[in-house]
Amino acid sequence: MIKTRLNLIRRIGVASAGFMLLASLGISQSAQAATAQFSCGGGQTYTVVDGVITATSGNCTGPLVIDSSVNRIADWVFFNMPITSVVIPDSVTDIGVHVFHVSPQLQSVVIGNGVTRVGSNSFSYSSNLTSVTLGNDVESIEHSAFYLTKLSSITIPRSVKSLSTIVFANISTLRTVTFEDGSAINGADGSINPTAFRDPNGETGAQTMHVTTVNHCGTA
């Protein structure tokens, strides 16, 4: 009995010593996060940790094509950078808030079919953004997502259930909004905020917009 207890004490002591050694070396016993860097122009890179873009090494420049290993873009990552175009792959499901906010050189955006949420202010104040393609899985477009851009037309996929406050507001160039046939906005949980297309600050300029409905909303 005494011998058995001594052996147990020895085993506990060895295990404790091993744990203390790992701790002193700053080594976690949990699995290491998968981290990778990808080029984003101008000699800079963006960092992906466990599928999430978390940071950049500096200002990314020119065309940006997000790697297919990415599943989410964290908040503010590409804020106010001289990016000219963005292609977001189908692997991405979520675009965080203010991701491309204030990108004055940004002209075109293609959002992949995996994205379900376009976060608030994600592309707002990108004053030269003229072309946006929304993927067919987008469900919600949040507050000010495309506020004060230069879109002339936009097609809202049938998957979209919610257009939040001032999503497409203060866009004097916007003339045509097309809702795809069978739009989920017509469903019980679908909604368009009354300010979604509003000019809340009273800027002057053309205010005429043609809304095309090819679903069950009735008169255009």
Disulfide bonds with the S-S distance in Angstrom:
Cys40-Cys60 2.11
